[in-house]
């Protein structure tokens, strides 16, 4: 049994037994005492927006093509994936390990789903997450970054993904990416109604176009601007 008592910690001393905070009054024998030097103890952080299927963490640096628009950035990212030799599970796992080592306790991972990829990205991230489930809670968003309406078959893949590792239905700029506010939202909320899955909609569009999307979305208070 590993037992460590951190003293001189704000707001109070902390006993950690086998990696978990425990009641200080139950301190086991041979507990190691560490002076915290007046450090402040805080809850472990949650990363609510990360794309682990895109990472090259721990591998050779991969430069991305400069882009002036979101669409150019997305298309450049598709091309960049062709240069990634490691599997999604390997790359995502390396990033998870780095996050855990720095105290992160949970992720909401936005993972690309598209006909070009099928559900390979979801499967890879889920595989990496399952291998670390005792260290990191990972919630996967099935994310239609390449387009929902403009990539026929994406909606069907997103629905399938909920049974194959995904937890949340994602959306992205109904006007800026798909050019159809009502069509995009109809598909998303239809999926949510049928499956009971929550929604996470990314909104990058600015100005009146961006405001129109917030106003028209029933999930406006939760929308990401």
N, C-alpha and C positions, 0 to 999 in steps of 0.2 A: 504494500500500500504506500502510495506517495502522499505525503502530508507536509504542507508548507504553511506557516503562519507569517503573513505580511504585517509587520508592525509599522507604526509611524505612517499610517495611511489615512487620508481624509475620505469620508467622515469618521471612519473607525477601522480598527484592525480587521483583516480578512483571513479566514482559514480556508485553504483550498485542499481538498482531499480527492485524490484520483481525478484531478482536473476540474472539480466542481466545488463551488462555494458551499461551505458547511457551517454548522453552528459552532462557534469558538469554544463553547463549553464542552464539546465532545472531542477535544483535541486528542488524537492518538499519541501513543508513546513514540519517541524518536521523530517527533515533528521537527522539521527544519525551520528555523526562524530567520527571516530576511527583513532587514531594515528598509522600508519603502522610501525613506528620505523625504517624507512629507508629500508624496505624490497623491494626486486626486484619483480615486477609483470611480470609473464611469461604466455604464452599461456598454456591452460590445456594440460596435456600429453595424448598421444595416445598409447595404448598397442597393438602393431601389431602382437602379437603372444601369445595367451593364450588358455588354454584347460578347459573351465568352466564345461564341462560335467564330468570331472574327479575329480573335487574338493570335499573335505569333509569339506570345510571352515565352521567354527562355530559348527561342530559336533565332536564326539569322534575321537581322533587321530587314524589313520589307518596306520600301518606300511606296507611298501611295501617290497616284497621279493628282496633281493640283486640280482643284475644282472651284468654280465660281457659283454653282447652284447645287441644291440638294440632289437633283436628278443626276447631275454629273458626278457628284460624290458617290451616289449609290452605284452607278454603272462602273465607276472606277474601282469600287470595292469588289464588284463581281469579278472583274479582271484580275484583281490582286489575289483572289482566292486560288486562281490557277497556279500561283507560285508557292502555295502552301503545301509542303510535303508531309507534314505530320497530320495525324488524324484529328478530328474535332475533339474527341475524348482526351487525347494526349495534350492538345493545346489548352483546352478549357481546364483540364485538371491542373496544369502548371499554374494557371492564373488563380485557381481556387486555393492551391497550396500557399501561394504568395499572400493572398487575402487573409487566410486563416492565421498565418504566421504573424500578421500585423493586427490581429484582434477582431477581424470581421466575423460576425456570427450568422449573417443571413444575406442572401441575394435575391433580387428579382431580376431574372435573366431574360433579356429580349432576344429570341433566337429566330433566325430567318426561316420562314416556310415559303416555298415557291416551287412551281413545276421544275425549275432548273435544279433544285436541291432535293425535292421530295421531303421526307421527314428525317433525312440523315443528320441534320444539325440538331434536331430535337433529341434523337436517339443518342448522339455523341455527348451532348451536354448532360443528359440524364444519366448516362453511364458513368461519367466523371463524378456527378453529384452523388450517385448511389455509393460509390467507392469511398466517399467522404461524408456520408450522412450523419456520422457521429460527431462531426466537426463543424458542418456548415449546412444550414437549411437553404435549399435552393427551390425557388418557385419559378417555373418556366412559362414565359409568355410566347405563344405562337404568333410571330411577328411578320406581317406581310410587307416587308420593306420594299420589295420590288414592285409592289402594286397589288391591290386586291381585285379590282374589276379589270384592270389592264393586263393581268396575268390570269387568264381563264384556268380554272382548276385549283386556284389558291384557296378559295373558301372551303372546298371539299377537303383539301389537305389539312386545313386548320381544324376542321371538325374531327377528322381522324386523329389528329395529333393529341387531342384531349384524352384519348384512350391509349396513347403510346408515349406518354411522358410529359406532356404539357399540362398546365394548370389554369392558364388565363388566356383569353382571346385578345389579341392586339389589333390596333388600327393605326393608320398613319395618314395625316394630311389628306382628308377626303377630296379637297379641291386641288391642292398643289401636286399631288401624286396621281390621283385617279380622275380628277376633273369632274367629279359627280358627287356632290355633298350628300344628297338624299339616297342615291344608290349605295354609296359606301356605308352610310349609317344603317340603312335598311338591312344590308347583309350582316353587319356586325351584331346589331341588336336582335336580328332573327336567330343567329347562332347562339347568342346569350340566352334567349328565351327557350330555345330547344334543349340546350345542354345544362343550363343553370350555372355556367361558368362566368366569372367576373370579367370585366373589360378593362383594358389599359390602352388609351388612345393617345398617341404622340401628335402634338400639333406644333409645327414649326412656322406655318404661314403667318405673316405679319399684316398690319394694316386692317382695312375693312374686311378683307377676305378672311383673315384669321379670326376677327371678332365674329363674323357671321357663322363660322364653324362652331365657336364656343356657344353662341346663342341658340343654335339649332340642335345641339346635342343634348339629349336628356341627361347625360352624365356630365354636364358642363361644370359643376362644382369640383369634379374629380379630374377634369381634363388637364393635360400637361401643356402649358403655353411656353 
